[in-house]
Amino acid sequence: MPGFRETFEAYGGDYPNTMARFLQNETFYLGLRPLHAAVCAVVEPLRNREERSDYADLYEAIRSEYQNAEKLRQDLMGGN
């Protein structure tokens, strides 16, 4: 039975380029998980209109993770 690569190429897929893009996207996605978690931490309380004293801290966590994600983006783009 053929492997994934053979099956993919038989279907007409460009395995080397597809896998390279997939790995780059997966690396980027993994780098965004902390930002996603920081945003999710504030979304539900805001939706529920909760009065909280830690919104500034939650916002700061989002800003920090955004900066980390931007650094990852720049690193992936070769420092540009």
ZAVEX-678491 format. One line per 8 residues: number of its first residue (from 1); for each residue x, y, z of N, C-alpha, C. Coordinates in Angstrom, 1 decimal, always signed. Layout:
REM ZAVEX-678491
NUM> X Y Z X Y Z X Y Z; ...
//
This chain:
REM ZAVEX-678491
1> +0.9 -1.2 +0.0 +0.0 +0.0 +0.0 +0.9 +1.2 +0.0; +0.6 +2.2 -0.9 +1.4 +3.4 -0.9 +1.3 +4.3 +0.3; +2.3 +5.0 +0.6 +2.3 +6.0 +1.8 +1.6 +7.2 +1.4; +1.6 +8.1 +2.4 +0.9 +9.4 +2.2 +1.4 +10.2 +1.0; +2.8 +10.3 +1.0 +3.4 +11.1 -0.1 +3.0 +10.5 -1.5; +3.1 +9.2 -1.7 +2.7 +8.7 -3.0 +1.2 +8.9 -3.3; +0.4 +8.7 -2.3 -1.0 +9.0 -2.5 -1.3 +10.4 -2.9; -0.7 +11.3 -2.2 -0.9 +12.8 -2.4 -0.4 +13.1 -3.8
9> +0.8 +12.7 -4.2 +1.3 +13.0 -5.5 +0.5 +12.3 -6.6; +0.0 +11.1 -6.4 -0.8 +10.5 -7.4 -2.1 +11.3 -7.6; -2.6 +12.0 -6.6 -3.8 +12.8 -6.7 -3.4 +14.1 -7.4; -2.1 +14.4 -7.6 -1.7 +15.6 -8.3 -1.1 +16.7 -7.4; -1.0 +16.3 -6.1 -0.5 +17.3 -5.1 +1.0 +17.5 -5.2; +1.5 +18.7 -4.9 +2.9 +19.0 -4.9 +3.4 +18.8 -3.5; +3.8 +17.6 -3.2 +4.1 +17.2 -1.8 +5.2 +18.1 -1.2; +6.4 +18.3 -1.8 +7.5 +19.0 -1.1 +7.0 +20.5 -0.8
17> +6.4 +21.2 -1.7 +6.0 +22.5 -1.4 +4.8 +22.6 -0.4; +3.9 +21.7 -0.5 +2.8 +21.7 +0.4 +3.2 +21.4 +1.8; +4.1 +20.5 +2.0 +4.6 +20.1 +3.3 +5.5 +21.3 +3.9; +6.2 +22.0 +3.0 +7.0 +23.1 +3.5 +6.1 +24.2 +4.0; +5.0 +24.5 +3.2 +4.0 +25.5 +3.6 +3.3 +25.1 +4.9; +2.9 +23.8 +5.0 +2.2 +23.3 +6.2 +3.1 +23.5 +7.4; +4.3 +23.1 +7.3 +5.2 +23.2 +8.5 +5.4 +24.6 +8.9; +5.6 +25.5 +7.9 +5.7 +26.9 +8.3 +4.4 +27.4 +9.0
25> +3.3 +27.1 +8.4 +2.0 +27.5 +9.0 +1.8 +26.9 +10.4; +2.1 +25.7 +10.6 +2.0 +25.0 +11.9 +2.9 +25.7 +12.9; +4.1 +26.0 +12.5 +5.0 +26.7 +13.4 +4.4 +28.0 +13.8; +3.9 +28.8 +12.8 +3.3 +30.1 +13.1 +2.1 +29.9 +14.0; +1.2 +28.9 +13.7 +0.0 +28.7 +14.5 +0.4 +28.4 +16.0; +1.4 +27.5 +16.1 +1.8 +27.2 +17.5 +2.3 +28.4 +18.2; +3.0 +29.3 +17.5 +3.4 +30.6 +18.1 +2.3 +31.5 +18.5; +1.1 +31.3 +17.9 +0.0 +32.2 +18.2 -0.9 +31.7 +19.3
33> -0.7 +30.5 +19.7 -1.5 +29.9 +20.8 -1.5 +30.7 +22.1; -0.4 +31.2 +22.5 -0.4 +32.1 +23.8 -1.2 +33.4 +23.5; -1.1 +34.0 +22.4 -1.9 +35.1 +22.1 -3.4 +34.8 +22.1; -3.7 +33.7 +21.5 -5.1 +33.2 +21.4 -5.7 +33.0 +22.9; -4.9 +32.4 +23.7 -5.3 +32.1 +25.1 -5.5 +33.5 +25.8; -4.6 +34.4 +25.6 -4.7 +35.7 +26.3 -6.0 +36.4 +25.9; -6.3 +36.4 +24.6 -7.5 +37.0 +24.1 -8.8 +36.3 +24.7; -8.7 +35.0 +24.7 -9.9 +34.2 +25.2 -10.1 +34.5 +26.7
41> -9.1 +34.8 +27.4 -9.2 +35.1 +28.8 -10.1 +36.3 +29.1; -10.1 +37.2 +28.2 -10.9 +38.5 +28.4 -12.2 +38.4 +27.7; -12.4 +37.6 +26.6 -13.6 +37.7 +25.8 -14.9 +37.3 +26.6; -14.9 +36.2 +27.3 -16.1 +35.9 +28.0 -16.5 +36.9 +29.1; -15.6 +37.3 +29.9 -16.0 +38.3 +30.9 -16.6 +39.6 +30.3; -16.0 +40.0 +29.1 -16.5 +41.2 +28.4 -17.9 +40.9 +27.9; -18.1 +39.7 +27.3 -19.4 +39.4 +26.8 -20.5 +39.4 +27.9; -20.0 +38.9 +29.0 -21.0 +38.8 +30.2 -21.1 +40.1 +30.9
49> -20.4 +41.1 +30.5 -20.3 +42.5 +31.1 -20.0 +42.4 +32.5; -19.0 +41.6 +32.8 -18.6 +41.4 +34.2 -17.8 +42.7 +34.6; -18.0 +43.2 +35.8 -17.2 +44.2 +36.4 -16.1 +43.6 +37.1; -14.9 +43.8 +36.6 -13.7 +43.2 +37.2 -12.6 +44.3 +37.3; -11.7 +44.0 +38.2 -10.6 +44.9 +38.5 -9.3 +44.5 +37.7; -9.4 +43.4 +37.0 -8.1 +42.9 +36.4 -8.1 +43.1 +34.9; -9.0 +43.9 +34.3 -9.0 +44.1 +32.9 -7.7 +44.7 +32.3; -7.1 +45.6 +33.1 -5.9 +46.2 +32.7 -4.8 +45.1 +32.6
57> -4.8 +44.2 +33.5 -3.8 +43.1 +33.5 -4.0 +42.2 +32.3; -5.3 +41.9 +32.1 -5.6 +41.0 +30.9 -5.2 +41.7 +29.6; -5.4 +43.0 +29.5 -5.0 +43.7 +28.3 -3.5 +43.7 +28.2; -2.8 +43.9 +29.3 -1.3 +43.8 +29.2 -0.8 +42.5 +28.8; -1.5 +41.4 +29.2 -1.1 +40.1 +28.8 -1.3 +39.9 +27.2; -2.4 +40.5 +26.7 -2.6 +40.5 +25.3 -1.5 +41.3 +24.5; -1.2 +42.4 +25.0 -0.2 +43.3 +24.4 +1.2 +42.5 +24.4; +1.5 +41.9 +25.5 +2.8 +41.1 +25.6 +2.8 +40.0 +24.6
65> +1.7 +39.2 +24.5 +1.7 +38.1 +23.6 +1.6 +38.6 +22.2; +1.0 +39.7 +21.9 +1.0 +40.3 +20.6 +2.5 +40.6 +20.1; +3.2 +41.2 +21.1 +4.6 +41.5 +20.8 +5.4 +40.3 +20.5; +5.2 +39.2 +21.3 +5.9 +37.9 +21.0 +5.5 +37.4 +19.7; +4.2 +37.5 +19.3 +3.8 +37.0 +18.0 +4.4 +37.8 +16.9; +4.5 +39.1 +17.1 +5.2 +39.9 +16.0 +6.6 +39.6 +15.9; +7.3 +39.3 +17.0 +8.7 +38.9 +16.9 +8.8 +37.5 +16.1; +7.9 +36.6 +16.4 +7.9 +35.3 +15.7 +7.7 +35.6 +14.2
73> +6.8 +36.5 +13.9 +6.5 +36.8 +12.4 +7.8 +37.3 +11.8; +8.4 +38.2 +12.5 +9.6 +38.8 +11.9 +10.7 +37.8 +11.7; +10.9 +36.9 +12.7 +11.9 +35.8 +12.6 +11.6 +34.9 +11.5; +10.3 +34.6 +11.3 +9.9 +33.7 +10.2 +10.1 +34.3 +8.8; +10.0 +35.6 +8.8 +10.2 +36.4 +7.5 +11.7 +36.7 +7.3; +12.5 +36.3 +8.1 +14.0 +36.5 +8.0 +14.4 +37.9 +8.6; +13.7 +38.3 +9.6 +14.1 +39.6 +10.2 +13.5 +40.8 +9.6; +12.6 +40.7 +8.6 +12.1 +41.9 +8.0 +10.9 +42.4 +8.8
//
